[in-house]
């Protein structure tokens, strides 16, 4: 599953599925490594999405404060 084709929510759900498989299933080493690698890619994708969202919130907050300052003057 490519990260560019999924939403943040879908990636997070898949990460939860992978974590459950790694914790509960008796996987052979090759399968465990494949799940781990996929999980790491999804984790990076989710972190990037969260970082972008955080930056957008900062911009919105900054713009809001500047607007309030302009209105105050």
PDB file with one MODEL, atoms N, CA, C and O in Angstrom:
MODEL        1
ATOM      1  N   UNK A   1       0.840  -1.181   0.000  1.00  0.00           N
ATOM      2  CA  UNK A   1       0.000   0.000   0.000  1.00  0.00           C
ATOM      3  C   UNK A   1       0.885   1.244   0.000  1.00  0.00           C
ATOM      4  O   UNK A   1       1.658   1.449   0.936  1.00  0.00           O
ATOM      5  N   UNK A   2       0.782   2.069  -1.029  1.00  0.00           N
ATOM      6  CA  UNK A   2       1.586   3.277  -1.115  1.00  0.00           C
ATOM      7  C   UNK A   2       0.971   4.374  -0.261  1.00  0.00           C
ATOM      8  O   UNK A   2      -0.245   4.567  -0.251  1.00  0.00           O
ATOM      9  N   UNK A   3       1.836   5.089   0.456  1.00  0.00           N
ATOM     10  CA  UNK A   3       1.355   6.119   1.358  1.00  0.00           C
ATOM     11  C   UNK A   3       0.679   7.264   0.613  1.00  0.00           C
ATOM     12  O   UNK A   3      -0.234   7.887   1.155  1.00  0.00           O
ATOM     13  N   UNK A   4       1.102   7.560  -0.615  1.00  0.00           N
ATOM     14  CA  UNK A   4       0.524   8.677  -1.346  1.00  0.00           C
ATOM     15  C   UNK A   4      -0.909   8.386  -1.766  1.00  0.00           C
ATOM     16  O   UNK A   4      -1.632   9.301  -2.158  1.00  0.00           O
ATOM     17  N   UNK A   5      -1.326   7.142  -1.694  1.00  0.00           N
ATOM     18  CA  UNK A   5      -2.673   6.765  -2.111  1.00  0.00           C
ATOM     19  C   UNK A   5      -3.631   6.612  -0.934  1.00  0.00           C
ATOM     20  O   UNK A   5      -4.795   6.261  -1.129  1.00  0.00           O
ATOM     21  N   UNK A   6      -3.167   6.864   0.257  1.00  0.00           N
ATOM     22  CA  UNK A   6      -4.011   6.664   1.435  1.00  0.00           C
ATOM     23  C   UNK A   6      -4.068   7.932   2.275  1.00  0.00           C
ATOM     24  O   UNK A   6      -3.216   8.814   2.169  1.00  0.00           O
ATOM     25  N   UNK A   7      -5.086   7.995   3.103  1.00  0.00           N
ATOM     26  CA  UNK A   7      -5.232   9.132   4.014  1.00  0.00           C
ATOM     27  C   UNK A   7      -4.446   8.860   5.296  1.00  0.00           C
ATOM     28  O   UNK A   7      -3.976   7.750   5.541  1.00  0.00           O
ATOM     29  N   UNK A   8      -4.324   9.897   6.088  1.00  0.00           N
ATOM     30  CA  UNK A   8      -3.676   9.761   7.389  1.00  0.00           C
ATOM     31  C   UNK A   8      -4.400   8.710   8.225  1.00  0.00           C
ATOM     32  O   UNK A   8      -3.773   7.863   8.861  1.00  0.00           O
ATOM     33  N   UNK A   9      -5.717   8.781   8.213  1.00  0.00           N
ATOM     34  CA  UNK A   9      -6.518   7.861   9.021  1.00  0.00           C
ATOM     35  C   UNK A   9      -6.326   6.403   8.576  1.00  0.00           C
ATOM     36  O   UNK A   9      -6.242   5.495   9.403  1.00  0.00           O
ATOM     37  N   UNK A  10      -6.259   6.200   7.264  1.00  0.00           N
ATOM     38  CA  UNK A  10      -6.037   4.854   6.747  1.00  0.00           C
ATOM     39  C   UNK A  10      -4.649   4.345   7.125  1.00  0.00           C
ATOM     40  O   UNK A  10      -4.484   3.180   7.486  1.00  0.00           O
ATOM     41  N   UNK A  11      -3.668   5.213   7.043  1.00  0.00           N
ATOM     42  CA  UNK A  11      -2.300   4.830   7.407  1.00  0.00           C
ATOM     43  C   UNK A  11      -2.229   4.477   8.885  1.00  0.00           C
ATOM     44  O   UNK A  11      -1.580   3.501   9.262  1.00  0.00           O
ATOM     45  N   UNK A  12      -2.888   5.262   9.717  1.00  0.00           N
ATOM     46  CA  UNK A  12      -2.880   4.997  11.150  1.00  0.00           C
ATOM     47  C   UNK A  12      -3.556   3.666  11.471  1.00  0.00           C
ATOM     48  O   UNK A  12      -3.083   2.908  12.317  1.00  0.00           O
ATOM     49  N   UNK A  13      -4.657   3.393  10.791  1.00  0.00           N
ATOM     50  CA  UNK A  13      -5.348   2.120  10.995  1.00  0.00           C
ATOM     51  C   UNK A  13      -4.453   0.954  10.583  1.00  0.00           C
ATOM     52  O   UNK A  13      -4.376  -0.059  11.279  1.00  0.00           O
ATOM     53  N   UNK A  14      -3.783   1.108   9.450  1.00  0.00           N
ATOM     54  CA  UNK A  14      -2.881   0.036   8.992  1.00  0.00           C
ATOM     55  C   UNK A  14      -1.733  -0.149   9.975  1.00  0.00           C
ATOM     56  O   UNK A  14      -1.320  -1.279  10.234  1.00  0.00           O
ATOM     57  N   UNK A  15      -1.218   0.929  10.518  1.00  0.00           N
ATOM     58  CA  UNK A  15      -0.157   0.831  11.528  1.00  0.00           C
ATOM     59  C   UNK A  15      -0.632   0.039  12.743  1.00  0.00           C
ATOM     60  O   UNK A  15       0.114  -0.773  13.291  1.00  0.00           O
ATOM     61  N   UNK A  16      -1.860   0.274  13.159  1.00  0.00           N
ATOM     62  CA  UNK A  16      -2.427  -0.468  14.292  1.00  0.00           C
ATOM     63  C   UNK A  16      -2.529  -1.953  13.959  1.00  0.00           C
ATOM     64  O   UNK A  16      -2.243  -2.804  14.801  1.00  0.00           O
ATOM     65  N   UNK A  17      -2.938  -2.262  12.727  1.00  0.00           N
ATOM     66  CA  UNK A  17      -3.031  -3.663  12.299  1.00  0.00           C
ATOM     67  C   UNK A  17      -1.659  -4.337  12.314  1.00  0.00           C
ATOM     68  O   UNK A  17      -1.516  -5.475  12.760  1.00  0.00           O
ATOM     69  N   UNK A  18      -0.662  -3.618  11.822  1.00  0.00           N
ATOM     70  CA  UNK A  18       0.694  -4.161  11.784  1.00  0.00           C
ATOM     71  C   UNK A  18       1.214  -4.403  13.197  1.00  0.00           C
ATOM     72  O   UNK A  18       1.804  -5.446  13.479  1.00  0.00           O
ATOM     73  N   UNK A  19       0.994  -3.439  14.078  1.00  0.00           N
ATOM     74  CA  UNK A  19       1.450  -3.596  15.461  1.00  0.00           C
ATOM     75  C   UNK A  19       0.805  -4.823  16.101  1.00  0.00           C
ATOM     76  O   UNK A  19       1.463  -5.582  16.813  1.00  0.00           O
ATOM     77  N   UNK A  20      -0.482  -5.006  15.843  1.00  0.00           N
ATOM     78  CA  UNK A  20      -1.187  -6.163  16.401  1.00  0.00           C
ATOM     79  C   UNK A  20      -0.604  -7.468  15.864  1.00  0.00           C
ATOM     80  O   UNK A  20      -0.404  -8.418  16.621  1.00  0.00           O
ATOM     81  N   UNK A  21      -0.331  -7.515  14.560  1.00  0.00           N
ATOM     82  CA  UNK A  21       0.260  -8.711  13.960  1.00  0.00           C
ATOM     83  C   UNK A  21       1.625  -9.009  14.578  1.00  0.00           C
ATOM     84  O   UNK A  21       1.929 -10.152  14.919  1.00  0.00           O
ATOM     85  N   UNK A  22       2.431  -7.975  14.714  1.00  0.00           N
ATOM     86  CA  UNK A  22       3.774  -8.172  15.256  1.00  0.00           C
ATOM     87  C   UNK A  22       3.735  -8.605  16.722  1.00  0.00           C
ATOM     88  O   UNK A  22       4.604  -9.354  17.170  1.00  0.00           O
ATOM     89  N   UNK A  23       2.748  -8.146  17.460  1.00  0.00           N
ATOM     90  CA  UNK A  23       2.635  -8.498  18.871  1.00  0.00           C
ATOM     91  C   UNK A  23       2.016  -9.865  19.091  1.00  0.00           C
ATOM     92  O   UNK A  23       2.458 -10.611  19.964  1.00  0.00           O
ATOM     93  N   UNK A  24       0.998 -10.203  18.311  1.00  0.00           N
ATOM     94  CA  UNK A  24       0.190 -11.383  18.613  1.00  0.00           C
ATOM     95  C   UNK A  24       0.491 -12.611  17.766  1.00  0.00           C
ATOM     96  O   UNK A  24       0.289 -13.739  18.214  1.00  0.00           O
ATOM     97  N   UNK A  25       0.970 -12.402  16.555  1.00  0.00           N
ATOM     98  CA  UNK A  25       1.165 -13.540  15.673  1.00  0.00           C
ATOM     99  C   UNK A  25       2.583 -14.084  15.770  1.00  0.00           C
ATOM    100  O   UNK A  25       3.535 -13.358  16.059  1.00  0.00           O
ATOM    101  N   UNK A  26       2.691 -15.372  15.523  1.00  0.00           N
ATOM    102  CA  UNK A  26       3.987 -16.033  15.514  1.00  0.00           C
ATOM    103  C   UNK A  26       4.509 -15.989  14.082  1.00  0.00           C
ATOM    104  O   UNK A  26       4.337 -16.941  13.321  1.00  0.00           O
ATOM    105  N   UNK A  27       5.143 -14.881  13.725  1.00  0.00           N
ATOM    106  CA  UNK A  27       5.595 -14.667  12.351  1.00  0.00           C
ATOM    107  C   UNK A  27       7.014 -15.166  12.162  1.00  0.00           C
ATOM    108  O   UNK A  27       7.827 -15.140  13.086  1.00  0.00           O
ATOM    109  N   UNK A  28       7.301 -15.623  10.943  1.00  0.00           N
ATOM    110  CA  UNK A  28       8.700 -15.944  10.655  1.00  0.00           C
ATOM    111  C   UNK A  28       9.453 -14.628  10.456  1.00  0.00           C
ATOM    112  O   UNK A  28       8.841 -13.570  10.309  1.00  0.00           O
ATOM    113  N   UNK A  29      10.745 -14.702  10.454  1.00  0.00           N
ATOM    114  CA  UNK A  29      11.578 -13.501  10.420  1.00  0.00           C
ATOM    115  C   UNK A  29      11.317 -12.658   9.172  1.00  0.00           C
ATOM    116  O   UNK A  29      11.218 -11.434   9.262  1.00  0.00           O
ATOM    117  N   UNK A  30      11.204 -13.300   8.012  1.00  0.00           N
ATOM    118  CA  UNK A  30      10.973 -12.538   6.772  1.00  0.00           C
ATOM    119  C   UNK A  30       9.661 -11.764   6.824  1.00  0.00           C
ATOM    120  O   UNK A  30       9.617 -10.592   6.450  1.00  0.00           O
ATOM    121  N   UNK A  31       8.598 -12.408   7.282  1.00  0.00           N
ATOM    122  CA  UNK A  31       7.305 -11.721   7.377  1.00  0.00           C
ATOM    123  C   UNK A  31       7.355 -10.602   8.408  1.00  0.00           C
ATOM    124  O   UNK A  31       6.818  -9.518   8.179  1.00  0.00           O
ATOM    125  N   UNK A  32       7.990 -10.860   9.533  1.00  0.00           N
ATOM    126  CA  UNK A  32       8.103  -9.828  10.569  1.00  0.00           C
ATOM    127  C   UNK A  32       8.853  -8.614  10.036  1.00  0.00           C
ATOM    128  O   UNK A  32       8.467  -7.477  10.307  1.00  0.00           O
ATOM    129  N   UNK A  33       9.913  -8.846   9.287  1.00  0.00           N
ATOM    130  CA  UNK A  33      10.681  -7.738   8.721  1.00  0.00           C
ATOM    131  C   UNK A  33       9.864  -6.960   7.689  1.00  0.00           C
ATOM    132  O   UNK A  33       9.961  -5.734   7.623  1.00  0.00           O
ATOM    133  N   UNK A  34       9.068  -7.655   6.891  1.00  0.00           N
ATOM    134  CA  UNK A  34       8.218  -6.976   5.905  1.00  0.00           C
ATOM    135  C   UNK A  34       7.199  -6.080   6.610  1.00  0.00           C
ATOM    136  O   UNK A  34       6.993  -4.934   6.210  1.00  0.00           O
ATOM    137  N   UNK A  35       6.565  -6.604   7.658  1.00  0.00           N
ATOM    138  CA  UNK A  35       5.602  -5.792   8.404  1.00  0.00           C
ATOM    139  C   UNK A  35       6.288  -4.608   9.077  1.00  0.00           C
ATOM    140  O   UNK A  35       5.765  -3.493   9.084  1.00  0.00           O
ATOM    141  N   UNK A  36       7.463  -4.863   9.641  1.00  0.00           N
ATOM    142  CA  UNK A  36       8.206  -3.798  10.305  1.00  0.00           C
ATOM    143  C   UNK A  36       8.564  -2.696   9.316  1.00  0.00           C
ATOM    144  O   UNK A  36       8.408  -1.514   9.619  1.00  0.00           O
ATOM    145  N   UNK A  37       9.046  -3.080   8.133  1.00  0.00           N
ATOM    146  CA  UNK A  37       9.413  -2.105   7.116  1.00  0.00           C
ATOM    147  C   UNK A  37       8.204  -1.286   6.675  1.00  0.00           C
ATOM    148  O   UNK A  37       8.290  -0.064   6.545  1.00  0.00           O
ATOM    149  N   UNK A  38       7.082  -1.955   6.446  1.00  0.00           N
ATOM    150  CA  UNK A  38       5.860  -1.240   6.076  1.00  0.00           C
ATOM    151  C   UNK A  38       5.447  -0.290   7.188  1.00  0.00           C
ATOM    152  O   UNK A  38       5.055   0.848   6.930  1.00  0.00           O
ATOM    153  N   UNK A  39       5.535  -0.757   8.416  1.00  0.00           N
ATOM    154  CA  UNK A  39       5.183   0.080   9.561  1.00  0.00           C
ATOM    155  C   UNK A  39       6.056   1.317   9.666  1.00  0.00           C
ATOM    156  O   UNK A  39       5.572   2.400   9.995  1.00  0.00           O
ATOM    157  N   UNK A  40       7.329   1.158   9.389  1.00  0.00           N
ATOM    158  CA  UNK A  40       8.236   2.305   9.445  1.00  0.00           C
ATOM    159  C   UNK A  40       7.892   3.326   8.355  1.00  0.00           C
ATOM    160  O   UNK A  40       7.928   4.531   8.604  1.00  0.00           O
ATOM    161  N   UNK A  41       7.560   2.852   7.155  1.00  0.00           N
ATOM    162  CA  UNK A  41       7.161   3.769   6.079  1.00  0.00           C
ATOM    163  C   UNK A  41       5.875   4.511   6.454  1.00  0.00           C
ATOM    164  O   UNK A  41       5.758   5.719   6.245  1.00  0.00           O
ATOM    165  N   UNK A  42       4.924   3.777   7.005  1.00  0.00           N
ATOM    166  CA  UNK A  42       3.659   4.398   7.410  1.00  0.00           C
ATOM    167  C   UNK A  42       3.866   5.387   8.548  1.00  0.00           C
ATOM    168  O   UNK A  42       3.237   6.445   8.584  1.00  0.00           O
ATOM    169  N   UNK A  43       4.741   5.040   9.465  1.00  0.00           N
ATOM    170  CA  UNK A  43       5.042   5.931  10.582  1.00  0.00           C
ATOM    171  C   UNK A  43       5.645   7.243  10.080  1.00  0.00           C
ATOM    172  O   UNK A  43       5.281   8.323  10.545  1.00  0.00           O
ATOM    173  N   UNK A  44       6.556   7.137   9.141  1.00  0.00           N
ATOM    174  CA  UNK A  44       7.166   8.341   8.552  1.00  0.00           C
ATOM    175  C   UNK A  44       6.099   9.182   7.856  1.00  0.00           C
ATOM    176  O   UNK A  44       6.067  10.403   8.009  1.00  0.00           O
ATOM    177  N   UNK A  45       5.230   8.528   7.094  1.00  0.00           N
ATOM    178  CA  UNK A  45       4.146   9.227   6.408  1.00  0.00           C
ATOM    179  C   UNK A  45       3.259   9.968   7.406  1.00  0.00           C
ATOM    180  O   UNK A  45       2.939  11.141   7.210  1.00  0.00           O
ATOM    181  N   UNK A  46       2.861   9.277   8.480  1.00  0.00           N
ATOM    182  CA  UNK A  46       1.984   9.894   9.490  1.00  0.00           C
ATOM    183  C   UNK A  46       2.674  11.071  10.162  1.00  0.00           C
ATOM    184  O   UNK A  46       2.057  12.114  10.379  1.00  0.00           O
ATOM    185  N   UNK A  47       3.949  10.908  10.491  1.00  0.00           N
ATOM    186  CA  UNK A  47       4.690  12.009  11.115  1.00  0.00           C
ATOM    187  C   UNK A  47       4.778  13.218  10.199  1.00  0.00           C
ATOM    188  O   UNK A  47       4.662  14.355  10.655  1.00  0.00           O
ATOM    189  N   UNK A  48       4.984  12.975   8.900  1.00  0.00           N
ATOM    190  CA  UNK A  48       5.031  14.078   7.941  1.00  0.00           C
ATOM    191  C   UNK A  48       3.688  14.776   7.845  1.00  0.00           C
ATOM    192  O   UNK A  48       3.628  16.003   7.779  1.00  0.00           O
ATOM    193  N   UNK A  49       2.608  14.000   7.838  1.00  0.00           N
ATOM    194  CA  UNK A  49       1.265  14.586   7.775  1.00  0.00           C
ATOM    195  C   UNK A  49       0.983  15.427   9.014  1.00  0.00           C
ATOM    196  O   UNK A  49       0.431  16.523   8.911  1.00  0.00           O
ATOM    197  N   UNK A  50       1.358  14.921  10.177  1.00  0.00           N
ATOM    198  CA  UNK A  50       1.150  15.670  11.421  1.00  0.00           C
ATOM    199  C   UNK A  50       1.968  16.956  11.441  1.00  0.00           C
ATOM    200  O   UNK A  50       1.496  17.994  11.904  1.00  0.00           O
ATOM    201  N   UNK A  51       3.185  16.882  10.940  1.00  0.00           N
ATOM    202  CA  UNK A  51       4.043  18.061  10.888  1.00  0.00           C
ATOM    203  C   UNK A  51       3.455  19.123   9.964  1.00  0.00           C
ATOM    204  O   UNK A  51       3.472  20.311  10.285  1.00  0.00           O
ATOM    205  N   UNK A  52       2.936  18.691   8.821  1.00  0.00           N
ATOM    206  CA  UNK A  52       2.304  19.634   7.890  1.00  0.00           C
ATOM    207  C   UNK A  52       1.072  20.277   8.529  1.00  0.00           C
ATOM    208  O   UNK A  52       0.852  21.481   8.393  1.00  0.00           O
ATOM    209  N   UNK A  53       0.284  19.479   9.215  1.00  0.00           N
ATOM    210  CA  UNK A  53      -0.911  20.005   9.882  1.00  0.00           C
ATOM    211  C   UNK A  53      -0.515  21.011  10.963  1.00  0.00           C
ATOM    212  O   UNK A  53      -1.143  22.060  11.103  1.00  0.00           O
ATOM    213  N   UNK A  54       0.519  20.687  11.716  1.00  0.00           N
ATOM    214  CA  UNK A  54       0.991  21.591  12.766  1.00  0.00           C
ATOM    215  C   UNK A  54       1.459  22.922  12.169  1.00  0.00           C
ATOM    216  O   UNK A  54       1.177  23.988  12.718  1.00  0.00           O
ATOM    217  N   UNK A  55       2.168  22.853  11.051  1.00  0.00           N
ATOM    218  CA  UNK A  55       2.627  24.082  10.392  1.00  0.00           C
ATOM    219  C   UNK A  55       1.453  24.915   9.906  1.00  0.00           C
ATOM    220  O   UNK A  55       1.481  26.142  10.007  1.00  0.00           O
ATOM    221  N   UNK A  56       0.425  24.267   9.381  1.00  0.00           N
ATOM    222  CA  UNK A  56      -0.763  24.991   8.929  1.00  0.00           C
ATOM    223  C   UNK A  56      -1.451  25.683  10.100  1.00  0.00           C
ATOM    224  O   UNK A  56      -1.892  26.825   9.978  1.00  0.00           O
ATOM    225  N   UNK A  57      -1.542  24.993  11.232  1.00  0.00           N
ATOM    226  CA  UNK A  57      -2.163  25.588  12.421  1.00  0.00           C
ATOM    227  C   UNK A  57      -1.361  26.798  12.882  1.00  0.00           C
ATOM    228  O   UNK A  57      -1.937  27.821  13.254  1.00  0.00           O
ATOM    229  N   UNK A  58      -0.041  26.688  12.860  1.00  0.00           N
ATOM    230  CA  UNK A  58       0.799  27.815  13.256  1.00  0.00           C
ATOM    231  C   UNK A  58       0.571  29.015  12.348  1.00  0.00           C
ATOM    232  O   UNK A  58       0.489  30.150  12.818  1.00  0.00           O
ATOM    233  N   UNK A  59       0.468  28.763  11.055  1.00  0.00           N
ATOM    234  CA  UNK A  59       0.231  29.857  10.100  1.00  0.00           C
ATOM    235  C   UNK A  59      -1.127  30.495  10.353  1.00  0.00           C
ATOM    236  O   UNK A  59      -1.253  31.720  10.354  1.00  0.00           O
ATOM    237  N   UNK A  60      -2.140  29.669  10.567  1.00  0.00           N
ATOM    238  CA  UNK A  60      -3.486  30.187  10.832  1.00  0.00           C
ATOM    239  C   UNK A  60      -3.495  31.016  12.110  1.00  0.00           C
ATOM    240  O   UNK A  60      -4.084  32.096  12.157  1.00  0.00           O
ATOM    241  N   UNK A  61      -2.841  30.502  13.141  1.00  0.00           N
ATOM    242  CA  UNK A  61      -2.796  31.235  14.413  1.00  0.00           C
ATOM    243  C   UNK A  61      -2.055  32.556  14.255  1.00  0.00           C
ATOM    244  O   UNK A  61      -2.491  33.579  14.782  1.00  0.00           O
ATOM    245  N   UNK A  62      -0.942  32.539  13.534  1.00  0.00           N
ATOM    246  CA  UNK A  62      -0.170  33.760  13.318  1.00  0.00           C
ATOM    247  C   UNK A  62      -1.003  34.781  12.548  1.00  0.00           C
ATOM    248  O   UNK A  62      -1.043  35.958  12.907  1.00  0.00           O
ATOM    249  N   UNK A  63      -1.668  34.322  11.483  1.00  0.00           N
ATOM    250  CA  UNK A  63      -2.519  35.216  10.701  1.00  0.00           C
ATOM    251  C   UNK A  63      -3.652  35.779  11.549  1.00  0.00           C
ATOM    252  O   UNK A  63      -4.010  36.949  11.414  1.00  0.00           O
ATOM    253  N   UNK A  64      -4.212  34.958  12.414  1.00  0.00           N
ATOM    254  CA  UNK A  64      -5.300  35.396  13.281  1.00  0.00           C
ATOM    255  C   UNK A  64      -4.827  36.471  14.256  1.00  0.00           C
ATOM    256  O   UNK A  64      -5.514  37.470  14.470  1.00  0.00           O
ATOM    257  N   UNK A  65      -3.662  36.264  14.840  1.00  0.00           N
ATOM    258  CA  UNK A  65      -3.113  37.238  15.783  1.00  0.00           C
ATOM    259  C   UNK A  65      -2.810  38.542  15.062  1.00  0.00           C
ATOM    260  O   UNK A  65      -3.099  39.621  15.581  1.00  0.00           O
ATOM    261  N   UNK A  66      -2.230  38.452  13.871  1.00  0.00           N
ATOM    262  CA  UNK A  66      -1.931  39.672  13.111  1.00  0.00           C
ATOM    263  C   UNK A  66      -3.206  40.421  12.757  1.00  0.00           C
ATOM    264  O   UNK A  66      -3.241  41.650  12.822  1.00  0.00           O
ATOM    265  N   UNK A  67      -4.236  39.706  12.389  1.00  0.00           N
ATOM    266  CA  UNK A  67      -5.525  40.326  12.051  1.00  0.00           C
ATOM    267  C   UNK A  67      -6.106  41.037  13.272  1.00  0.00           C
ATOM    268  O   UNK A  67      -6.610  42.155  13.171  1.00  0.00           O
ATOM    269  N   UNK A  68      -6.028  40.373  14.429  1.00  0.00           N
ATOM    270  CA  UNK A  68      -6.521  40.990  15.659  1.00  0.00           C
ATOM    271  C   UNK A  68      -5.739  42.251  16.003  1.00  0.00           C
ATOM    272  O   UNK A  68      -6.316  43.236  16.463  1.00  0.00           O
ATOM    273  N   UNK A  69      -4.435  42.225  15.783  1.00  0.00           N
ATOM    274  CA  UNK A  69      -3.607  43.400  16.053  1.00  0.00           C
ATOM    275  C   UNK A  69      -3.978  44.549  15.121  1.00  0.00           C
ATOM    276  O   UNK A  69      -4.031  45.705  15.539  1.00  0.00           O
ATOM    277  N   UNK A  70      -4.233  44.223  13.859  1.00  0.00           N
ATOM    278  CA  UNK A  70      -4.637  45.248  12.897  1.00  0.00           C
ATOM    279  C   UNK A  70      -5.984  45.839  13.292  1.00  0.00           C
ATOM    280  O   UNK A  70      -6.185  47.051  13.214  1.00  0.00           O
ATOM    281  N   UNK A  71      -6.899  44.985  13.715  1.00  0.00           N
ATOM    282  CA  UNK A  71      -8.227  45.454  14.132  1.00  0.00           C
ATOM    283  C   UNK A  71      -8.143  46.311  15.375  1.00  0.00           C
ATOM    284  O   UNK A  71      -8.942  47.232  15.548  1.00  0.00           O
ATOM    285  N   UNK A  72      -7.190  46.025  16.241  1.00  0.00           N
ATOM    286  CA  UNK A  72      -7.018  46.749  17.484  1.00  0.00           C
ATOM    287  C   UNK A  72      -6.508  48.175  17.232  1.00  0.00           C
ATOM    288  O   UNK A  72      -6.870  49.117  17.937  1.00  0.00           O
ATOM    289  N   UNK A  73      -5.678  48.300  16.232  1.00  0.00           N
ATOM    290  CA  UNK A  73      -5.074  49.617  15.939  1.00  0.00           C
ATOM    291  C   UNK A  73      -6.070  50.487  15.355  1.00  0.00           C
ATOM    292  O   UNK A  73      -5.772  51.638  15.034  1.00  0.00           O
TER     293      UNK A  73
ENDMDL
END
